[in-house]
């Protein structure tokens, strides 16, 4: 049973700690966001308390939580990284905002909802490396698109000599970015091929119509090699492809809608995969044409295909079998 709940407000340079015990604040501290400083602070708490009595809670804010994760992992302290939106909407109305108040709010949240805590554990090293590579590749792809847009948009609106100088510089940048992207994608392939589990999962996912290498890699990372999500319907909710009803009393009767609270990166890839599946001959292509001819909204049909792709990906991983286009259920 946890006795001390430590709320942590994470920023780039510092961490605000709030120690909550017996419905009151028993300590507050601001320390640098460095591994040695965090370990020193937690070791001080462990001098008077058992490690099993502590629960550290922080908002999941990306890479800035890395030193905190390392410190808690090394000392064996339980760490709960919670969705910031979840904390915001469960903490009531807050007037005013600063880092100290945020740390208090997180500590109180951890105390109230301790039974729902999902403890953090580091993913395997290969998954962490893949996430860093994919993040870097996405950054270069975004920059490449930006520079290519400049080349096409400004050609007719600049002096020829000025445009030529600018285009030469941008083409060199684009070439360098393309080389970096190729190197990263090759590094991703090598990492996946050298791991038996990831290689098999990648092969299974790519056997599905519409699922390419990037979508397969992203699915492996988002699901932590399909260990984080077991239910494909829950993943549909996470990816923003599950429709929800919007009704209240007699005045609000809206059509089912998709929630904006979703992982937009995987949703984008699923959308592109669905478009690919509808344009190539196959079951999903026929399904799309049939539903559109029945008068269904095209985007609704596309979203249904996204969900079908998610169900198929989880199915091939669960059964450890390549996707069979002409599969016949023996129980049918």
JOGI-V306826 format. One record per run of one state. SS is the DSSP state (H for helix, E for strand, - for the rest). FROM is the first residue (numbers start at 1). TO is the last residue. If there is no record, write none. Layout:
ss: (SS	SS)
from: (FROM	FROM)
to: (TO	TO)
//
This chain:
ss: (-	E	-	E	-	E	-	H	-	H	E	-	H	-	E	-	H	-	H	-	H	-	E	-	H	-	H	-	H	-	H	-	H	-	H	-	E	-	E	-	H	-	H	-	H	-)
from: (1	4	11	14	22	24	33	35	49	51	54	60	62	76	78	83	84	91	99	113	114	117	119	120	125	154	155	158	160	194	196	207	213	223	232	240	243	249	252	259	264	280	283	294	298	320)
to: (3	10	13	21	23	32	34	48	50	53	59	61	75	77	82	83	90	98	112	113	116	118	119	124	153	154	157	159	193	195	206	212	222	231	239	242	248	251	258	263	279	282	293	297	319	332)
//
